[in-house]
Amino acid sequence: MNLATRPVWWRAFQCAAAAVLLITTPLAAWAQDNFPSKPIRIIVPFGPGGSPDVLSRMIGKELQIRTGQPVIVENRPGANSIIGTAAVANAPADGYTILYGTNSGISSARSLVKNLPYDPVKSLSGVIILQEGYFVLVGKPGEVPNFPQFIDRIKKDPNGTQIGGASVTILVTNKLMANAGKLEHTYVPYKENSRLLLDVMGGQIAAGFSPVGAALPFIAQGKLAALAVTGPERLSSLPNVPTIAETLPGVSLALWTGYFVPAKTPRPIVDYLYKQLAEILRMPEMVKWNSDAGRALYMPPREVDEFVVKDEVRWQAVFRSAGIQPE
């Protein structure tokens, strides 16, 4: 039966459907072409004052200039970044809510927590992975001269030698270090890296793992002593500081950081955000920030999504090696 022989109601339905298609398609394209048209939020799942917060505010300031829209940075710390990550995963998929994401809340999250309020792979879409970063183990100046002597101190006084950290990656690094060195010290979890650094400087704990970028100013001022870094090789920003692996072979772990949006965010919007962020991250001051703390990356959206799937498998193996079970 051709269109001419169909019932009148059917022809009316077809005409109405065609009209809706002609109307809605341009509207959808218009909405994407005019992005952004209202304030953008960057959710940082860590406390204020740390590297994620400082970096996101630097990027947010430049993004605001480029887009002509206010860019608001919100700190939502807690549960190893899971609280803030969940807030973005469950937000509208319109590009106006952006997550500062790390492996702790995404690719390693299921290895730590059994019942997540989101799916790390399916609930988020990658915009860019900007950096592979490392941690530095810092202590109070004058307390311990070097990392091998610090290991000896732990063995002699495990109860009096606490080590702190404020991320899942640090938790795993500490466990790998303890296993390799047969150490039995206490690990103290922190919600905020800034609080950790203050406690190390004040002598409340013996040492702590901090993102390199956050610790560098205090190391330069002589307020903290750098004992070792977690990377596979020494860093250009701390050339005289050994890696943990130089004393405990095989103990090396990195984190990655990037920006994500809720899944199903329109691809043109994701691509627009990638272009803006990639250009911002290539600005001289941003290049220096990244090179000081680790290795700069500019991974595009589709590569990010593929990377997260593979990285989740890698973290599962790392957690098994460390003897850590999800809770």
C-alpha positions as CSV (number, residue, x, y, z in Angstrom):
1,M,0.0,0.0,0.0
2,N,1.6,3.3,-1.1
3,L,1.1,6.7,0.7
4,A,-1.7,7.7,-1.6
5,T,-3.8,4.6,-0.7
6,R,-3.1,4.8,3.1
7,P,-5.9,6.0,5.5
8,V,-6.2,9.8,6.0
9,W,-5.1,9.4,9.7
10,W,-1.9,7.7,8.6
11,R,-1.0,10.4,6.1
12,A,-1.7,13.0,8.8
13,F,0.5,11.2,11.3
14,Q,3.4,11.0,8.7
15,C,3.1,14.7,8.0
16,A,3.1,15.6,11.7
17,A,6.1,13.4,12.4
18,A,8.0,15.0,9.5
19,A,7.2,18.4,10.9
20,V,8.4,17.5,14.4
21,L,11.7,16.2,12.9
22,L,12.2,19.4,10.9
23,I,11.6,21.4,14.0
24,T,13.5,19.5,16.7
25,T,16.6,18.8,14.6
26,P,17.5,22.4,14.1
27,L,16.7,23.2,17.7
28,A,19.1,20.5,18.9
29,A,21.8,21.7,16.5
30,W,21.1,25.3,17.7
31,A,21.5,24.3,21.3
32,Q,24.9,22.8,20.6
33,D,26.1,25.5,18.3
34,N,25.3,28.1,21.0
35,F,27.1,26.3,23.8
36,P,27.8,27.6,26.3
37,S,25.0,30.0,27.1
38,K,25.0,29.8,30.9
39,P,27.5,29.3,33.8
40,I,29.7,26.2,33.8
41,R,30.5,24.2,36.9
42,I,33.8,22.4,37.5
43,I,33.3,19.8,40.3
44,V,36.5,19.0,42.2
45,P,36.1,15.9,44.3
46,F,38.8,17.0,46.7
47,G,39.1,19.8,49.3
48,P,40.2,23.4,48.7
49,G,43.9,24.3,48.5
50,G,45.2,21.1,47.0
51,S,46.6,20.6,43.5
52,P,43.2,19.6,41.9
53,D,41.6,22.7,43.3
54,V,44.4,25.1,42.3
55,L,44.7,23.7,38.8
56,S,41.0,23.7,38.2
57,R,40.7,27.3,39.3
58,M,43.6,28.3,36.9
59,I,41.9,26.5,34.1
60,G,38.4,27.8,35.1
61,K,39.7,31.4,34.9
62,E,41.0,31.0,31.4
63,L,37.9,29.0,30.3
64,Q,35.7,31.8,31.5
65,I,37.6,34.3,29.3
66,R,37.3,32.0,26.3
67,T,33.6,31.2,26.7
68,G,32.3,34.5,28.0
69,Q,30.4,32.6,30.7
70,P,31.1,32.3,34.4
71,V,33.0,29.2,35.4
72,I,32.4,28.1,39.0
73,V,34.7,25.7,40.8
74,E,32.9,23.6,43.5
75,N,34.8,21.4,46.0
76,R,33.0,18.2,46.9
77,P,35.5,16.1,48.8
78,G,34.8,12.8,50.5
79,A,35.0,9.0,50.1
80,N,38.2,9.0,48.0
81,S,36.6,11.4,45.5
82,I,33.6,9.2,45.0
83,I,31.1,11.8,46.3
84,G,32.1,14.5,43.8
85,T,32.4,12.0,41.0
86,A,28.9,10.7,41.6
87,A,27.5,14.2,41.5
88,V,28.8,14.7,38.0
89,A,27.8,11.2,36.8
90,N,24.2,11.9,37.8
91,A,24.1,15.5,36.5
92,P,22.3,16.5,33.2
93,A,24.3,15.6,30.1
94,D,24.5,19.1,28.7
95,G,28.1,20.0,29.2
96,Y,27.5,22.5,32.0
97,T,28.8,20.2,34.7
98,I,32.5,19.1,34.3
99,L,34.4,16.7,36.6
100,Y,38.0,17.0,37.6
101,G,38.5,13.2,37.4
102,T,41.3,10.9,38.6
103,N,41.8,7.2,38.6
104,S,40.7,7.2,42.3
105,G,37.1,8.0,41.4
106,I,37.0,6.3,38.0
107,S,39.2,3.4,36.9
108,S,40.3,2.3,40.3
109,A,36.9,2.9,42.1
110,R,35.4,-0.5,41.7
111,S,38.5,-2.1,43.0
112,L,38.0,-0.2,46.3
113,V,34.2,0.0,46.7
114,K,31.7,-2.7,45.9
115,N,28.5,-0.7,45.5
116,L,29.3,2.5,43.7
117,P,26.5,5.0,43.1
118,Y,27.5,5.2,39.4
119,D,29.2,3.1,36.7
120,P,32.8,4.5,36.3
121,V,32.9,3.4,32.6
122,K,29.3,4.0,31.5
123,S,28.2,7.0,33.5
124,L,31.0,9.4,32.4
125,S,32.5,10.5,29.1
126,G,36.0,11.7,28.8
127,V,36.9,15.1,27.6
128,I,40.7,15.1,28.1
129,I,43.4,13.4,30.2
130,L,45.8,16.1,30.9
131,Q,48.6,14.6,33.1
132,E,50.3,11.5,34.4
133,G,51.4,12.6,37.9
134,Y,53.4,11.3,40.8
135,F,53.6,11.7,44.5
136,V,56.4,12.7,46.8
137,L,56.9,11.3,50.3
138,V,57.6,14.3,52.5
139,G,58.7,14.6,56.1
140,K,59.6,17.3,58.6
141,P,63.0,18.8,57.8
142,G,65.8,17.5,60.1
143,E,63.8,14.5,61.3
144,V,65.1,11.9,58.8
145,P,68.0,12.5,56.3
146,N,67.0,10.2,53.5
147,F,64.5,7.5,52.4
148,P,66.6,4.4,53.3
149,Q,67.0,5.7,56.9
150,F,63.3,6.4,57.0
151,I,62.6,2.8,56.2
152,D,65.0,1.8,59.0
153,R,63.1,4.1,61.4
154,I,59.8,2.5,60.4
155,K,61.2,-1.0,61.2
156,K,62.5,0.1,64.6
157,D,59.4,2.1,65.6
158,P,56.4,1.2,63.5
159,N,53.9,2.5,66.0
160,G,55.5,5.9,66.1
161,T,56.0,6.3,62.4
162,Q,52.7,7.0,60.8
163,I,52.4,7.8,57.1
164,G,49.4,9.7,55.7
165,G,47.8,10.2,52.3
166,A,44.7,11.6,50.7
167,S,43.9,9.4,47.7
168,V,43.3,5.8,46.6
169,T,46.5,5.8,44.7
170,I,48.5,6.7,47.8
171,L,46.7,4.0,49.8
172,V,47.8,1.5,47.2
173,T,51.3,2.9,47.0
174,N,51.7,2.7,50.7
175,K,50.5,-0.9,50.8
176,L,52.9,-1.9,48.0
177,M,55.7,-0.1,49.9
178,A,54.8,-1.9,53.1
179,N,54.7,-5.3,51.4
180,A,58.0,-4.8,49.6
181,G,59.8,-3.5,52.7
182,K,58.0,-5.8,55.2
183,L,56.8,-2.8,57.1
184,E,54.0,-2.6,59.7
185,H,53.5,1.1,60.2
186,T,50.1,2.8,60.4
187,Y,48.6,4.5,57.4
188,V,46.5,7.5,58.1
189,P,43.8,8.5,55.5
190,Y,43.1,12.2,54.9
191,K,40.2,13.9,53.2
192,E,42.3,16.9,52.2
193,N,46.0,17.0,51.1
194,S,46.4,20.5,52.6
195,R,45.6,19.2,56.0
196,L,48.0,16.3,55.5
197,L,50.9,18.7,54.7
198,L,50.1,20.9,57.8
199,D,50.2,17.8,60.0
200,V,53.6,16.7,58.5
201,M,55.0,20.2,59.0
202,G,53.6,20.2,62.6
203,G,55.0,16.7,63.4
204,Q,51.6,15.2,64.0
205,I,52.6,12.4,61.6
206,A,56.0,11.3,60.5
207,A,55.5,11.6,56.8
208,G,53.0,11.8,54.0
209,F,52.5,11.2,50.3
210,S,51.5,14.4,48.5
211,P,51.0,15.2,44.8
212,V,54.3,16.8,43.7
213,G,52.8,20.1,42.6
214,A,51.2,20.7,46.0
215,A,54.4,19.9,47.9
216,L,56.9,21.7,45.8
217,P,56.4,25.2,47.2
218,F,56.9,23.9,50.8
219,I,59.9,21.9,49.8
220,A,61.4,25.0,48.2
221,Q,60.7,27.1,51.3
222,G,62.4,24.4,53.5
223,K,59.2,23.6,55.4
224,L,59.1,20.0,54.1
225,A,61.8,17.5,53.2
226,A,61.4,15.4,50.1
227,L,62.3,11.7,50.8
228,A,61.3,9.9,47.7
229,V,59.0,10.0,44.6
230,T,56.7,7.4,43.3
231,G,57.5,7.6,39.7
232,P,59.6,5.2,37.6
233,E,62.5,7.6,37.4
234,R,63.6,10.8,39.1
235,L,61.7,14.0,38.3
236,S,63.2,17.1,36.7
237,S,61.6,19.2,39.4
238,L,63.3,17.1,42.2
239,P,66.4,15.8,40.5
240,N,68.2,14.9,43.8
241,V,65.2,13.0,45.3
242,P,65.4,9.3,44.7
243,T,62.5,7.1,43.6
244,I,61.0,4.6,46.1
245,A,62.1,1.8,43.6
246,E,65.7,2.6,44.1
247,T,65.4,1.3,47.7
248,L,62.4,-1.0,47.2
249,P,62.5,-2.4,43.6
250,G,59.1,-2.6,41.8
251,V,57.3,0.0,43.9
252,S,56.2,2.6,41.5
253,L,52.8,4.0,40.8
254,A,51.4,7.0,39.0
255,L,48.0,8.7,39.0
256,W,46.3,10.4,36.1
257,T,44.1,13.5,36.0
258,G,41.6,14.8,33.5
259,Y,38.2,16.3,32.9
260,F,34.9,14.4,32.3
261,V,31.3,15.1,31.7
262,P,28.1,13.0,32.2
263,A,27.7,10.2,29.6
264,K,25.5,11.0,26.6
265,T,26.7,14.6,26.5
266,P,26.4,15.6,22.8
267,R,29.7,14.9,21.0
268,P,29.9,18.5,19.5
269,I,29.9,19.8,23.1
270,V,32.5,17.3,24.2
271,D,34.7,18.2,21.3
272,Y,34.3,21.9,21.9
273,L,35.4,21.5,25.6
274,Y,38.3,19.4,24.5
275,K,39.5,22.1,22.1
276,Q,39.3,24.8,24.8
277,L,41.0,22.7,27.5
278,A,43.7,21.4,25.2
279,E,44.6,25.0,24.1
280,I,44.6,26.2,27.7
281,L,46.9,23.4,28.8
282,R,49.4,24.3,26.2
283,M,49.8,27.8,27.6
284,P,53.3,28.2,29.1
285,E,52.3,28.4,32.7
286,M,50.2,25.3,32.4
287,V,53.0,23.4,30.6
288,K,55.3,24.3,33.5
289,W,52.7,23.1,36.1
290,N,52.3,19.8,34.4
291,S,56.1,19.2,33.8
292,D,56.8,20.0,37.5
293,A,54.3,17.4,38.7
294,G,54.7,14.7,36.1
295,R,54.2,14.2,32.4
296,A,51.8,16.3,30.3
297,L,49.2,14.6,28.2
298,Y,46.5,15.9,25.8
299,M,44.5,12.7,25.3
300,P,41.4,13.4,23.2
301,P,37.8,12.2,24.1
302,R,37.6,8.9,22.3
303,E,41.0,7.9,23.5
304,V,40.1,8.8,27.0
305,D,37.0,6.5,27.0
306,E,39.1,3.6,25.6
307,F,41.9,4.3,28.1
308,V,39.5,4.2,31.1
309,V,38.2,0.7,30.2
310,K,41.8,-0.7,29.9
311,D,43.0,1.2,33.0
312,E,40.2,-0.3,35.2
313,V,41.6,-3.8,34.4
314,R,45.1,-2.6,35.2
315,W,44.0,-1.2,38.6
316,Q,42.2,-4.5,39.4
317,A,45.6,-6.2,39.0
318,V,47.4,-3.6,41.1
319,F,44.9,-4.0,44.0
320,R,45.3,-7.7,43.9
321,S,49.0,-7.3,44.0
322,A,48.7,-5.0,47.0
323,G,46.3,-7.4,48.8
324,I,43.5,-4.9,49.0
325,Q,39.9,-6.1,48.6
326,P,36.9,-3.9,47.8
327,E,34.7,-3.1,50.7
